Amino acid sequence: MTAYPAWWPSSGLWRHGDFLKLWSAQAVSAFGSRISRTALPMVALLTIGAEPWQIGLLAALAVAPGVLVGLLMGGWIDRSRKRPLLIASDLIRAGLLFTVPLAAWFDLLSMAQLYIVAGGVGAATTLFAITDNTYLPALIGKRDLTEGNARLEATDAIAEVGGPSLAGVLVEWLTAPVAILADAFSYLISAALLMRIRVQEDLPEPSGDSNTPWTDLRAGFGACLGHPLVRPLFAVAALEAFFGGFFFGVYIVFVLEVLELSPATYGVLVGLGGIGALLGALAARRAATWLGLGKAMVVLLLIGQAAALLIPLADGPEWRVLGFLAVHQIVGDAMVVAYLIHAMSLRQTVLEQASLGRANASFHVTEGLLLPLGAVIAGLVASQFDVRLAIWIGVLGGLVVPAVLWLSPLRRLRFMPDPG
């Protein structure tokens, strides 16, 4: 048994050495993902002099391969040991990112290389995320999932606040390619931490069924839609992705062009969202204790979606505009993240471990398809009519989402059910 110093917390997952290693690896990986997300476009802009459309393509390539990973690899994740996949994801990201400063050193860097790096890193990041969500129940057991997910979400929120800022500092102090080098080392640290996990994971028994991407995808969607508690979670995720795409597509245009706020102010507002997410991660378990699990999920989601009303209502004096947007970022992100912690823990609890990877992949595929669709529609509405109208459509559509939970069996759920 691991010996801990006297000052170390002595309850729950604080005494789970392997979880602490996974948590530390996830923290390093989360910061690395934010650094590369911020620094890669800076490399393209500052080192190569890329055009705006090239920056846009680079951003798309960082996201699009995730859908392909979800389509093709959910079953493979279920049938494989998870820790080697996590380590491989980190090593792939590190290897790809190392090529950027190396090429810059020899004056060989090109947009074609950055496209390949962005796509590869995006695919490996999605593989890491799906595998991580599937590995956690096997590592800590299903009874501690809410605590484990809350800590992982809190770390992710801190990375969302600090990662882009750290990337900016590294770019300013060390140049953009060297910032990418620091990011590559962060993935090596994450892989080293994962290698130290000692628990041995059992592989599921072969099912005897044919294993093709199509059958895996059908099994994943079947697991999501066939369970009465997971089905409404899947519907919520799909609706949130679609209507959330309206914000993804035009929120920055709304803030910078319609409200005429500065890029620095936009960055501060995004950082406030990270603070809100951290608060939500810390408050998630208390909300479930007060209200019961099902009602807490409905209330959290309702407040989170209702807070988005402050965005299109932001108008008039600058102090009121900033106040509305700041409250939305803090309150909205806090409530939605608290809901997501319970939603993830619930589906990890009730679904069988043997199909959890395919179910997680189904969520990723659905969200990865519907979010860009919402963003494209929002862009068309904003171009043909008005940016604020596009925001209103996203907000009002999002208010439908809590009704899905209220009308489902989840509303009557008092406690986390027995593990599946």
C-alpha positions in Angstrom: 0.0 0.0 0.0 1.2 3.5 -0.8 2.4 5.5 2.2 1.1 9.0 2.3 2.4 11.9 4.4 0.4 13.0 7.5 -0.9 16.1 5.8 -2.3 14.3 2.8 -6.2 13.9 2.6 -7.1 10.5 3.8 -10.6 9.8 2.3 -12.0 8.8 -1.1 -9.9 8.9 -4.2 -7.1 10.9 -2.4 -5.8 7.5 -1.3 -6.2 5.9 -4.7 -2.6 6.0 -6.0 -3.5 4.9 -9.6 -6.3 7.4 -9.9 -3.9 10.2 -8.8 -1.6 9.2 -11.6 -4.4 9.2 -14.1 -5.6 12.5 -12.7 -2.1 14.0 -13.0 -1.7 12.7 -16.5 -5.0 14.1 -17.5 -4.1 17.5 -16.0 -0.9 17.7 -18.0 -2.7 16.5 -21.1 -5.5 19.0 -20.6 -3.0 21.9 -20.4 -1.2 20.5 -23.4 -4.4 20.4 -25.5 -5.1 24.0 -24.7 -1.5 25.1 -25.5 -1.5 23.3 -28.9 -5.0 24.6 -29.7 -3.8 28.2 -29.1 -0.2 27.9 -30.3 -0.7 26.1 -33.6 -2.6 28.9 -35.2 0.0 31.3 -33.9 2.7 29.3 -35.5 0.8 29.5 -38.8 0.2 33.2 -38.5 3.5 34.4 -37.0 6.0 32.0 -38.6 4.4 31.2 -42.0 2.2 34.3 -42.5 -0.9 32.2 -43.1 -4.1 33.7 -44.7 -7.3 33.8 -42.6 -8.9 31.0 -44.6 -5.8 28.8 -43.9 -6.2 29.5 -40.1 -9.9 28.5 -40.4 -9.0 25.3 -42.2 -6.4 24.5 -39.6 -9.0 24.9 -36.8 -11.4 22.6 -38.7 -8.8 20.0 -39.2 -8.2 20.0 -35.4 -11.8 19.0 -34.8 -13.0 17.0 -37.9 -10.8 13.8 -37.4 -12.5 13.3 -34.0 -15.7 12.2 -35.8 -13.7 9.6 -37.8 -12.1 8.3 -34.6 -15.5 7.9 -33.0 -16.9 6.1 -36.1 -14.0 3.7 -36.5 -12.5 3.0 -33.1 -15.2 2.7 -30.4 -15.3 -1.1 -30.7 -11.5 -1.3 -30.8 -11.4 0.7 -27.5 -13.9 -1.7 -25.9 -11.9 -4.8 -27.0 -8.4 -3.4 -26.0 -6.7 -2.5 -22.8 -7.2 1.2 -22.2 -4.0 2.3 -20.6 -1.8 1.4 -23.6 -4.2 3.4 -25.8 -3.9 6.4 -23.5 -0.1 6.2 -23.6 -0.1 5.8 -27.4 -2.3 8.9 -27.8 0.1 10.9 -25.8 3.1 9.6 -27.7 1.5 10.3 -31.1 0.7 13.8 -30.1 4.2 14.4 -28.7 5.8 13.0 -31.9 3.7 15.1 -34.2 4.3 18.3 -32.3 8.1 17.7 -32.1 8.1 18.0 -35.9 7.0 21.6 -35.8 9.9 23.2 -34.0 12.3 20.8 -35.8 11.0 22.0 -39.2 11.0 25.6 -38.1 14.7 25.2 -37.0 15.6 24.1 -40.6 13.3 26.7 -42.2 11.2 23.9 -43.7 7.8 24.6 -42.0 4.8 24.7 -44.2 1.0 24.9 -43.9 0.8 21.3 -45.3 2.8 20.1 -42.3 0.6 22.1 -39.9 -2.5 20.6 -41.4 -1.2 17.1 -40.9 -0.1 17.9 -37.3 -3.5 19.5 -36.5 -5.4 16.6 -37.9 -3.2 14.0 -36.2 -3.2 15.7 -32.8 -7.0 16.2 -33.0 -7.6 12.5 -33.8 -5.3 11.4 -31.0 -6.9 13.9 -28.5 -10.4 12.4 -29.3 -9.0 8.8 -28.9 -7.6 9.9 -25.5 -10.9 11.4 -24.4 -13.1 8.4 -25.4 -10.6 6.0 -23.9 -10.2 8.0 -20.7 -14.0 8.1 -20.2 -14.1 4.3 -20.7 -11.1 3.6 -18.5 -12.1 5.5 -15.4 -14.8 3.0 -14.2 -12.4 0.1 -14.7 -9.7 1.9 -12.7 -11.7 3.2 -9.7 -14.9 1.2 -9.7 -18.4 2.6 -10.4 -19.2 3.7 -6.8 -16.6 6.6 -7.0 -17.4 7.9 -10.5 -19.0 11.2 -9.5 -16.1 12.1 -7.3 -13.6 11.0 -10.0 -15.4 12.9 -12.8 -15.8 16.0 -10.7 -12.0 16.1 -10.1 -11.3 15.5 -13.8 -13.7 18.3 -14.8 -12.3 20.7 -12.3 -8.8 20.1 -13.7 -10.1 20.6 -17.2 -11.7 23.9 -16.1 -8.4 25.1 -14.7 -6.7 24.1 -17.9 -9.3 26.1 -19.9 -8.5 29.2 -17.8 -4.7 28.8 -17.7 -3.8 26.9 -20.8 -4.5 29.6 -23.5 -2.8 32.2 -21.2 0.2 29.9 -20.7 0.4 29.4 -24.5 0.4 33.2 -25.1 3.2 33.7 -22.6 5.3 30.9 -24.1 4.8 32.3 -27.6 5.8 35.8 -26.4 8.8 34.7 -24.5 10.1 31.7 -26.5 8.5 32.1 -30.0 5.6 30.0 -31.3 7.6 26.9 -32.4 9.3 26.6 -29.0 5.9 26.9 -27.3 4.9 23.8 -29.4 8.1 22.1 -28.2 7.1 22.7 -24.5 3.6 21.3 -25.4 5.2 18.1 -26.9 7.1 17.6 -23.6 3.9 17.9 -21.7 2.5 14.8 -23.5 5.7 12.9 -22.7 5.1 13.7 -19.0 1.5 12.5 -19.3 2.6 9.2 -20.9 5.2 8.7 -18.2 2.6 9.1 -15.5 0.3 6.7 -17.2 3.1 4.1 -17.4 3.3 4.1 -13.6 -0.3 2.9 -13.1 -0.1 -0.5 -11.5 -3.6 -2.0 -11.8 -4.0 -4.7 -14.3 -7.0 -4.3 -16.6 -9.0 -7.4 -17.7 -10.0 -7.7 -21.3 -13.7 -8.5 -22.0 -14.6 -12.0 -23.2 -14.9 -12.1 -27.1 -18.5 -11.9 -28.1 -18.3 -14.0 -31.2 -20.0 -11.3 -33.2 -18.4 -9.9 -36.4 -16.4 -6.8 -35.5 -16.7 -4.1 -38.2 -17.0 -0.4 -37.8 -20.7 -0.6 -38.8 -21.5 -3.3 -36.2 -19.6 -1.4 -33.6 -21.4 1.8 -34.4 -24.7 0.1 -34.3 -23.9 -1.5 -31.0 -22.8 1.9 -29.5 -26.0 3.6 -30.6 -28.0 0.6 -29.5 -26.5 0.9 -26.0 -27.3 4.6 -25.8 -30.8 4.4 -27.2 -31.8 1.1 -25.6 -31.3 2.1 -22.0 -34.1 4.2 -20.5 -31.7 6.4 -18.4 -29.1 6.9 -21.1 -31.5 7.6 -23.9 -32.5 11.1 -22.6 -28.9 11.9 -21.9 -28.1 11.1 -25.5 -31.0 13.3 -26.7 -29.8 16.1 -24.5 -26.2 15.8 -25.8 -27.5 15.9 -29.4 -29.7 19.0 -28.9 -27.0 20.8 -26.9 -24.5 20.1 -29.6 -26.8 21.4 -32.4 -28.0 24.6 -30.6 -24.6 25.0 -29.0 -23.2 25.2 -32.5 -25.0 28.5 -32.9 -22.7 30.0 -30.2 -19.7 28.2 -31.6 -20.3 29.7 -35.0 -21.2 33.3 -34.2 -20.5 34.2 -30.6 -17.0 35.7 -31.3 -18.6 37.7 -34.2 -21.3 38.9 -31.8 -18.9 40.0 -29.1 -16.3 41.7 -31.4 -18.4 43.1 -34.2 -21.9 43.6 -32.8 -21.0 44.6 -29.3 -17.7 46.1 -30.4 -15.7 44.7 -27.5 -12.0 44.2 -27.7 -10.2 40.8 -28.3 -8.7 41.1 -24.9 -12.1 41.5 -23.3 -13.3 38.5 -25.3 -10.4 36.5 -23.8 -11.2 37.6 -20.3 -14.8 36.5 -20.8 -13.8 33.1 -22.0 -11.5 32.8 -19.0 -14.5 33.5 -16.7 -16.2 30.6 -18.3 -13.4 28.4 -17.1 -13.8 29.8 -13.5 -17.5 29.0 -13.7 -16.7 25.4 -14.9 -14.4 25.0 -11.9 -17.2 26.2 -9.5 -19.6 23.8 -11.1 -17.2 20.8 -10.7 -16.9 21.7 -7.0 -20.6 22.1 -6.4 -22.0 19.1 -8.5 -22.2 16.5 -5.6 -23.7 19.0 -3.2 -26.5 19.8 -5.7 -27.3 16.1 -6.0 -27.4 15.7 -2.2 -29.8 18.6 -1.8 -32.2 17.9 -4.6 -31.7 14.3 -5.5 -29.8 13.2 -8.6 -32.5 13.5 -11.2 -34.0 16.8 -10.1 -30.5 18.2 -9.6 -29.7 17.4 -13.3 -32.9 19.0 -14.5 -32.4 22.2 -12.4 -28.7 22.5 -13.3 -29.4 22.1 -17.0 -32.4 24.5 -16.8 -30.3 27.3 -15.1 -27.4 26.7 -17.4 -29.5 27.1 -20.5 -31.5 30.0 -19.1 -28.3 31.9 -18.3 -27.7 32.0 -22.1 -30.6 34.4 -22.4 -28.2 37.1 -21.1 -26.2 36.9 -24.3 -28.8 38.3 -26.8 -30.1 40.6 -24.1 -26.7 42.2 -23.7 -27.2 45.7 -25.0 -26.9 49.3 -23.9 -24.1 50.7 -21.7 -20.8 48.8 -21.7 -21.1 48.0 -18.0 -24.4 46.2 -18.5 -23.1 44.4 -21.6 -20.0 43.2 -19.7 -22.1 42.2 -16.7 -24.6 40.2 -18.7 -21.8 38.3 -20.6 -19.8 37.7 -17.4 -22.7 36.3 -15.5 -23.6 34.0 -18.4 -20.0 32.7 -18.6 -19.8 32.0 -14.8 -23.3 30.8 -14.0 -24.0 29.1 -17.4 -20.7 27.2 -17.5 -20.9 26.3 -13.8 -24.4 24.8 -14.1 -23.7 22.9 -17.4 -20.5 21.4 -16.1 -22.1 20.3 -12.9 -24.8 18.6 -15.0 -22.2 17.0 -17.3 -20.4 15.5 -14.3 -23.6 13.7 -13.3 -24.5 12.8 -16.8 -21.1 11.2 -17.5 -21.1 9.4 -14.2 -24.6 8.1 -14.8 -23.9 6.6 -18.2 -20.6 5.1 -17.0 -22.5 3.5 -14.1 -25.5 2.0 -15.8 -23.9 0.9 -19.1 -21.9 -2.4 -19.2 -18.1 -1.9 -19.3 -17.8 -4.1 -22.4 -19.9 -1.6 -24.5 -18.9 1.7 -22.8 -16.2 2.6 -25.4 -18.7 2.3 -28.3 -21.3 4.2 -26.4 -18.9 7.0 -25.6 -17.9 7.0 -29.3 -21.5 7.4 -30.3 -21.8 10.5 -28.2 -18.7 11.9 -29.7 -19.8 11.2 -33.3 -23.3 12.7 -32.7 -21.9 15.8 -31.1 -19.1 16.1 -33.7 -21.7 16.1 -36.5 -24.4 18.3 -35.0 -22.2 21.1 -33.6 -20.7 22.0 -37.0 -24.2 21.8 -38.5 -25.5 24.3 -36.0 -22.5 26.5 -36.6 -23.1 26.5 -40.4 -26.8 27.3 -40.0 -26.0 30.1 -37.5 -23.5 31.6 -40.0 -26.1 31.5 -42.7 -28.7 33.2 -40.5 -26.2 35.8 -39.4 -25.2 36.5 -42.9 -28.7 36.7 -44.4 -30.5 38.3 -41.5 -28.8 39.3 -38.2 -26.1 37.9 -35.8 -28.3 38.6 -32.8 -31.1 36.6 -34.4 -28.8 33.6 -34.8 -27.9 33.9 -31.1 -31.6 34.0 -30.2 -32.3 30.8 -32.1 -29.6 29.0 -30.3 -30.8 30.3 -26.9 -34.4 29.5 -27.4 -33.6 26.1 -28.9 -31.4 25.4 -25.9 -34.4 26.0 -23.5 -36.1 23.0 -24.9 -33.3 20.7 -23.7 -34.2 20.6 -20.0 -37.7 19.5 -20.9 -36.2 16.3 -22.3 -34.9 15.4 -18.9 -38.1 16.5 -17.1 -40.2 14.2 -19.3 -37.9 11.2 -18.8 -37.6 8.6 -16.0 -34.5 10.6 -14.9 -36.6 13.1 -13.1 -37.6 10.5 -10.5 -34.1 9.3 -9.9 -33.1 10.1 -6.3 -29.7 8.4 -6.1 -27.1 6.9 -8.6 -28.5 3.5 -9.6 -26.7 0.2 -9.1 -23.9 -0.4 -11.5 -24.7 -2.1 -14.8 
